[in-house]
Amino acid sequence: PSPTPAKKSKKGRLTLECEDGKWTTVTEGKGDPAKDRLVEVFRDGKLLVDDGFADIRKRSNCEKAPVTKVSTDCGLPGDVFNNIVMLTDSYKVTHHLQYPPGTTKVYSYFECRGGAYEEVCFFGLQYFLQRYMVGNTVTQAKIDEAESYFKIHFSHPVWGYDEQLFKRDAWMHILNKHGGKLPVEVKAVPEGTVAPYKNVLFTMENTDDECFWLTNYLETLLVQLWYPTTVCTQSREQ
């Protein structure tokens, strides 16, 4: 845990509520689901919201726009460098060894902790979901490729490679039980929403108890969302 107050994490399940123009993140599961502005945008390999750019721009101007709900597991065309098993930091590959025994759920959230402006314009999540997470993203070939790479990457000249570092059986579980679709749920504010910093922007949670490790495995990929969000925030302020 960080001793820095600005990095203190919010506890429990979160809701993002807005009343009389004031945004509030309610913690510890004490929020009102009926007032929650977080919308389920992804679940178990399916994209559930696909907003057009016109509606996103309306929200960035603080205008109301409907959420475009869909249900599709057809992502964008892949490429040889798009291997979800490898799109993470090296140390996260071994995180499964560090969770307390009996862990079944990991719930994480993203927020803007501060910056040059007191408001943040949320943008870009929809692209990353479509590009990397929608559909049958886990395949036998990708698991084999990742294992081959990690055996070289984590190998030691004296002690060799520790087979328990890469959790191959966990990825095979996703392939065999879920058809290669990622068993996680993502809730987010509608893209283009302008909200004060230090509020939750999106949350992520595993939907399969055996895949508790997957939630934060995906953090490396989704943290790239800060780039388009920062660009939109600065453009709106200028």
N, C-alpha and C positions, 0 to 999 in steps of 0.2 A: 504493500500500500504506500502511496506517495504521501509525504508529510505536507505537500503543498496544498493549501485550502482550495485553490482554483481547480485542482484535479480530483477533488473528493467526489467519489461516485455516488449517484443516486441509488437508493435502496429499493428492492422489490420490483414488482411490475408497475409500469408507468402508463399514465394517460396524459395526453396534451389537450388542455381545455382552454377555451377562449370565451370570456364573458365580459360584456360591455367593453370590448376592444382590448382587454387585458389577457395575455397569454400566461398560462400557468402549467407547469409540469407537476402532476400529482403523483407522489411516490407510495411505495409499500402497499400497492393494491387498493388504495383508499379512494381512487378516482371513480367517477361516474361513467360507465361505458357508453351511456346514451349521449354524453357530451364529448366523448373522445374524438379528436380530429385525426388521429392515426387511422389509416385505412389499410386493410389487408391487401398487399400488392403482389405477393408471391407466396405459394404454398406447394410443397412437394413437387417441384419441377414445373409448375404452371404459373404463367403470368396472369394476374387477375385484374390489372389496370393498365390501359394503354392510352394515355392522354395525348391529344394533338397539341402541336406547338402553339396554336392560337389560344387554347384554354390555359396553357402554362403561362403565356404572356399576360393574359388577363389577371391571373393570380399575382403575378409579379407587380402589377399595378394596383394591387389590393382590390380587384374586382372579383365578384363571385363567378365561378365556372363549375359546371358539373363534372363529376368524376366518371370517366369512361371505363365501365367495367367490361372485362372480357374473360375468357377462360381458354388459354391456348398453351400448348406445350411445344410449339414450333419456334425455336430460337433462330438467331441469325446464322448464316453459314459459317462453319468452323474453319480452322486452319491448323497446320501442324504444330504451331506454337501455343495453341489453345488447349492445354491439358489441365483441367480443374484440379487434378491431384497434385500438380506441381506449382499451382499459382498461390503460393504461400511463402512466408518466411521460413528459413531453415529450422529455426528453433521450434516453430509450431508443429513440425512433423513429429516431434517427440513429446508434445504436450499431453498426449493421451496417457503417458506414464506418470504424470504429475497430479492428476485429478484424484480427490479422495475416493476411496473404495465406496461403491454404492451410488455414485453420481449418476443421475438419469436425465437431468435437465440443466441446460446452460442458457441463460437469458441475457443478452447483451444489448446495449443501445449506443447510438451515436448522437452527440450534441456538439455545437460550437461553443467552446468555453470562453471565447472572447476575441477581440481583435480591434481593428481600426474603426469599425462601425458597430452600432448597438443592435442592428438587425441583420439577419442572414436570409438570402434568397435561395431556397433549396432547389437543386436541379441536378439531374444526371443519373439518378438511381435506375430509372427505367431502361436506359441504354445498357448499363452493366448487367442487369438482370437478363435482358434479352440476349446479350452478346455471350455471356459466360455461364448462366445458371439455368436457363429455361430448357426443358426437354431432357433427353437421355444423355446427360453430359458425362456420365461415368461409363467407360467401356473397358473390356478386358485388355485391349491394346494400350489404353492410357495407364491402367494399373501396372502393366508389365513395364512400360516405358519409365514410369516414375520409380519403380523398384530398382530397375537397372541403373538409373541415374543416382539414386540415393545410396546405393551400394558403393559407388565411386566417391560420391560427395562426402559421405560420413566415414569412409574407410580410414583406418589409422595404420601408419607404416609398421608399427610394432604389434598392436593388438587386433588389427584387422577390422572386420565389420560386425557390429552387434545386430543380430537379426530382429530383435524386438523394437528397434528404433522406428522403423516404418511399419505401421499397422495395416498390413496388407489385408488381413481377414476382415477388417472393418470396412474397407472399400469394396471387398467382394460381397459383403453383406448388403451394401447399397445397390450393387449391381444385381444380385440374385433376388433380393426381397422387393426392391423398388424399381427394378428395370433400369437402373442407372440414373434415376431422378433424385435430386437432392432433397432429403427429408427435413426441410427447414421452413419456417414461416417468417415472412418479413412484413412488418406494418410500418407505414410511413405517412408523413404529411403529404398531401397532393403536391406534385411538382409545381414549382413557381410560387409556392406559399412563402410569404415574408413573415418571419417571426423573430422576436427578440432572442439574442444569444442566451446560452445557458438553459435552453429548453431542448427536450428530446426531439429529434428529427426522424429517426426511424429505429425500430427494434428488430431483433432477430432471435429466434428460438428454435431448437430442434423439435421435430414432431415424432421422432422415433427415439425411445429411451436409450437404445444401444448406440445412438449417434450423438450423444451429448458433446463429444469432442469436436463435432463438425462446426458448431456455431462460431467459435473463435478461430477455427482453421480458415474460415472465409473472410476474416477481418482484413487480411492483407489485400485481398482483391477489392473489397468495398471501401477501404479507406481512400482509394483513388478518387472517390466521389468528391473529396474536398476540392479537387482542381476545378471541375465545372461549377461547383457551388461558389467557390471564391470568385471565379470569373464573372458569374451572374451577379453576385453581390456587389462587386466593384463597379460593374457596368451600370447597375441600377443607381448607385450612389453618385456617379459622375455626371 
